[in-house]
Amino acid sequence: MLSKNRYRVSEARVQHFSVAGRFGVPLSFALGVVLLGGCGFLQSNNNPRPGPDRQAEGTLEGALAGAGAGAVTGFQIGSGTGPGALVGAGFGAVAGGIQGAVQDSFDEQLLKLSAKARDERARIFAQETLEDQFKRRLQLHPTRDIYPADLFFHGDETRLRPSARALVHEIARLNKERASWSRLVVASYVKSSSPDSEYGQRLAERRSREIVDELVRGGLEPRRLQTRAVLTNAPLLIDPLDRPDRFNQALELIALDR
């Protein structure tokens, strides 16, 4: 009877370590290696990015790393037998999950800082551009607030170029702080050989509306803003230090209540 029990125990051990017998390592140790390998695979794409997918991935990475390390530790403590490896893997998964969540939070902070730095660079660019325009305005037209249209639009497009949004927002901020009570007309000028050009009129109207909409996004009240489309037969002005046709298309901010 005792011989049969020993035979059954031996058979159970053989079944429990069938994987170990085939590969020469205990099952729990193999489990740890697989978990660590999975973590390494996930860490191969480690660029910060926002969203719940990134958060779940970071937590999973940490859990896998912790589970793998815990399994190895459990194997060493339990000599590769019994529940030591599984217990170690469980504790490791919990600790690794916490570590992954912390890493996600750190990545999110980096993304926020990067966005703030990008916005600040755009604002500095807008301020420098407006400063240059102000200096030229004092020499060319000190009583008028005129800008070449290519600061805001490419060619004959009616959608703002990406770099122009910060410029319009800075104009909105200056007018909001400087004269919060004043009404503004956004006049869009387009040079045309025909005073009845439908294309030129439509181009001027859409550009004026585009600037007004962006000024509202920048903080100005819609009731303070008006659009105006103007066709001209010559450049609105000529800058001797610039191309003669630079102001064939132009924009002007006109304060109605000075």
Residue pairs with C-beta under 8 A, 6 or more apart in sequence:
14 21
16 27
17 26
17 27
19 27
19 30
20 26
20 27
20 30
20 80
23 30
26 75
26 80
26 81
26 85
27 85
28 71
28 74
28 75
28 78
28 80
28 84
28 85
28 86
29 71
29 72
29 75
29 80
29 85
31 71
31 85
31 89
32 67
32 68
32 69
32 70
32 71
32 72
32 74
32 75
32 85
32 89
33 68
33 72
34 68
35 64
35 65
35 67
35 68
35 71
35 89
36 64
36 65
36 68
36 69
36 72
37 68
38 64
38 68
39 61
39 64
39 65
39 68
42 57
42 60
42 61
42 64
43 61
48 54
48 107
48 108
48 110
48 111
49 107
49 111
50 108
50 111
54 104
54 107
55 101
55 104
58 100
58 101
58 103
58 104
58 107
59 97
59 100
59 101
59 104
60 100
61 96
61 100
61 103
62 95
62 96
62 97
62 98
62 99
62 100
62 101
62 103
63 93
63 94
63 96
63 97
63 100
64 93
64 96
65 92
65 96
65 99
65 100
66 91
66 92
66 93
66 94
66 95
66 96
66 97
66 99
67 89
67 90
67 92
67 93
67 96
68 89
68 92
69 92
69 96
70 87
70 88
70 89
70 90
70 91
70 92
70 93
70 95
70 96
71 85
71 86
71 88
71 89
71 92
72 88
73 88
73 92
74 83
74 84
74 85
74 86
74 87
74 88
74 89
75 84
75 85
75 88
77 84
77 88
78 84
78 85
119 166
122 163
122 165
122 166
123 166
123 169
123 170
125 163
125 166
125 167
126 166
126 167
126 169
126 170
127 170
129 151
129 167
130 167
130 170
130 171
130 174
133 147
133 151
136 239
136 241
137 144
137 145
137 146
140 146
140 237
140 239
141 237
144 252
144 254
145 252
145 253
145 254
145 255
146 236
146 237
146 247
146 250
146 251
146 252
147 250
147 251
147 252
148 242
148 246
148 247
148 249
148 250
148 251
149 188
149 189
149 207
149 249
149 250
149 251
150 246
150 249
151 164
151 167
151 251
152 160
152 161
152 164
152 167
152 168
152 207
152 211
152 251
153 159
153 160
153 161
153 164
153 207
153 249
154 161
156 203
158 203
158 206
158 207
158 210
159 210
160 168
160 210
160 211
160 214
164 214
165 214
168 211
168 214
168 215
168 218
169 214
169 217
169 218
169 219
170 218
171 215
171 218
171 253
172 214
172 215
172 218
172 219
172 220
173 218
173 219
175 182
175 184
175 215
175 220
175 253
176 219
176 220
179 255
179 257
181 257
182 224
182 255
182 256
182 257
182 258
183 224
183 225
183 226
183 255
183 256
183 257
184 215
184 220
184 224
184 225
184 226
184 253
184 254
184 255
184 256
185 225
185 226
185 227
185 228
185 253
185 254
185 256
186 208
186 211
186 212
186 215
186 225
186 226
186 227
186 228
186 251
186 252
186 253
187 208
187 228
187 229
187 230
187 251
187 252
187 253
187 254
188 203
188 204
188 205
188 207
188 208
188 211
188 227
188 228
188 229
188 230
188 249
188 250
188 251
189 204
189 230
189 231
189 232
189 236
189 247
189 249
189 250
189 251
189 252
190 200
190 201
190 203
190 204
190 229
190 230
190 231
190 232
190 248
190 249
191 200
191 231
191 232
191 233
191 234
191 235
191 236
191 248
191 249
192 199
192 200
192 231
192 232
192 233
193 233
194 200
195 231
195 233
197 231
200 231
201 229
201 231
204 229
204 230
204 231
205 227
205 229
207 251
208 227
208 228
208 229
208 251
209 227
211 251
212 222
212 225
212 226
212 227
215 225
216 222
216 225
226 256
228 254
235 244
235 245
235 246
235 247
235 248
235 250
236 247
236 248
236 250
236 252
237 247
237 250
238 244
238 247
239 246
239 247
